[in-house]
Amino acid sequence: EDDTKEPRFSIIWTSKKLLARISDDLTQDDATYRLTWQGYPFFVSGRSTPTGKFFPTHVTLASHEDAEAWKASYNFVKQFATPRYRMGDGAREITNAGEEVFGEEGTRLMCWPHTYRNIVPRLAALRKLNKKVAQELLHDIEFMQWSCHSED
């Protein structure tokens, strides 16, 4: 093999109690770099209650934050369930991995706090031109976020 290539790894940790939380309803996934001094991405996966309390199902230490690493996490989940909804930030790698592992099954959702944190700064230019229009646009976006649509 080529010794110049960076090593790749995905190490998944869980427990029987955490595994019992995996469901066909929802998986929520995010990555952080703040937990390891080596700078490797650390994925946290789980689900939330209707009141917003988060319960982890497993964590993954990976060498990369790319579709291959997310596929390892999703393949792990798929051993136990096929979630109807997959929620995460806007990373294309999460979307690609979910589509590759689960195919057409399930719906990809965008995490609202991640979305909101990206929308507000982008409205700054509009806010300089017309503060009222910027506020109304943000209000409309918030309203759409809280609306519900399902074809089921």
N, C-alpha and C positions, 0 to 999 in steps of 0.2 A: 504494500500500500504506500501511498504518498505520505511521507513523514512531515511534510510541510502543512498539511491540512490541520485545521483546528479540530480537536476531538469533539464529538457530539454526544450528549447524554440527556436523558430525562429520567429523573428518579422520583417516583410517586410514593407518598406516604399516606396511610389512612389507618383506620381501626374498624373493628366490627361495629362499634357504635356509630362511627361516622358513615360507614357504608350503608347502614340502615336508613340514612337520610336521603340517599340518591333516589330520585323519583322520575316518573314519566312526565311530570308537569313542567319542571323548570330546572335549568342549570345556569348559574351565574359565575362568570369567570373574569378574573383580572390578574394582572402581573404587576409586581413591584420589584424595584432594584435596591430597596432600602434595608433588606433583611440580611444580606450576606456581604461580608467585607470583600469578597472576591469580585463582586459586581455581576454575578449571575442573576438572571431573572428568576423570580420565585412566583409561581402561579398559585392562586388561592381559588378554589372552586367550591361551590355550595349552592344553597337556595335560601330564600327569605320567606318569612311568614307574611300574611296580609298586613300585619302591623309594622313590618320593616325590620324585624329581628333576623339577623343573618346567622345561618348554621352551616359551617363548612362540611364538605363531604370528603375532600382530599386536598393535598397540596403537592406541588411538583417543583422540584429544583431542576432547571434546564440550562443547557449551555448556550442556547440561543432563544430569542423570542421571535420565532418564525412559524410558518404553517406546519412544518414538520414537528416542532415541539408541541404545538397545540393539538396536532393529530394524536400524539401520544396520550395526552390528557383525555381527549374525546374517545379514543379507542378504549381507554380504561372505563369510562362511563358507560360506553355501549355494551360492555360485558354484563351490566346490571339493569340498564334502562335505555330507552330512546326518548329523551326529553322532547316534549311538545314545543317548548320555547328555550332558546339559547340566548342569554343576555350577556353583553360585555361592552367594552368601549368600542370605538369606531375602527379598531385595527382590522385592516383587510386580512391579515394573517388568521385572525380568529374566524372570520367569515369563511375564508377559503377552506380552512381545516374542517369546520362544521359541515360545509357542503360536501367535502370529500368523504368524510366519515359517515354522515347521516343521510346523504343524498337529498332528495326532495322532502324527506320527513322533517317536520319541525319548522319553526319560524325563528328567524334571527331578529332579536330585539336590541335596541340601542339603550344603554344605561342612561337614564335621565340626568343624573348629576354630571356625568362626563359630557353629555350633549350641552347642557346649560352652561357649563364652564367654558365651552368653546363658542357658544352663540354670543354671550354678553360682550366679550372683547371685540367681536366682529361688528357689533352694532355701534361701536364708538364713532366711526366716521359718519354714520347716519345721525347719531345723537348730536354731533357738532352742527349738522345742517338743520335738523328739526327734532328737537327733544321730544315733542309730543308724538310724532310719527314713530320714533324709535321705541317709545314706551308702549304705544298701541301695538306695534309689531311684536314686541316681546310678550305682551299680554295675549295676543292671538296665538303665538307659538305655545305658551304655557297652557292655554285653553285646549289646543289640539292635543297636547301631551296627556292631559287628563281625560280626554274623550276616549271612548272605547269603541272599537270596531272589530267585529268578528263575522266571518261568513258562515260559521257553524250554526 
